[in-house]
Amino acid sequence: MENEKKLYRSSNDKIIAGVCGGIAKYFGLDVSLVRGIYILLSICTSFSGVLVYIVLWMIMPEDN
């Protein structure tokens, strides 16, 4: 059996939809670090990160 990592939205560690929490869990990072990087990237790219967040919210399944 293969041990596959899957990317899910976090149901426990979320503020809006759990996208940053799920990404942090997938990569083994602190969720505050992922949120900080997301905010910086969103500001530096004229808030196009908001669109990326909404798309990820729609396509990432929520964990159980």
N, C-alpha and C positions, 0 to 999 in steps of 0.2 A: 504494500500500500504506500502510496506517495503522500507525503505531508505537504499539502498545498496551502499556501497562505491566500486568503481571499480578502478583498477590500469591502468592508461594510461600513455603513453609517453607525455611529455609536448611539445606543439608546440610553446609556448611563451618563456619559460625559459629553453633554451637548448644551449649547446655549440657544441656537436656532434650530438646526436640523441634525447636528452630529457629524457633519462632514469632516471638520478639522479633527474631532475626536477619533473618528475612524481612520483617518490618514495617520495620525500620531500612533495609534495602536498598531497599524500595519507596519510602520517603519521602526517601531520601538522607541519613539521620541516622546518628550514631554508635551502634553497638549498645549500648554501655554506658549512654548516655543513655536509650535506649528501655527497657532493663532497669531502670534506676533509677526511671523514671516508672512502669513497671508495678508495681514493688515498693511505691512510695508509694501508688499508687491502690488496690492490693490491701489494704494495711494500713488505709487510710482508709475502705474500703467493707466492713469486716468480712470480708476475705478472699474476697469474691465474685469477685475477679480470677482465682482458681484455677479456678473454674467456666468463666469466659470463656476462659482458656488451654486448658482441656481441650476445649472446643467448637471453638476455632480449630485445635487439634491434629488434630481429627478431620475438619474440613471443608477445611483448606488443603492443597493438593497439595504434595509435596516437589519442589524443583527437581532438575534432572538433573545 
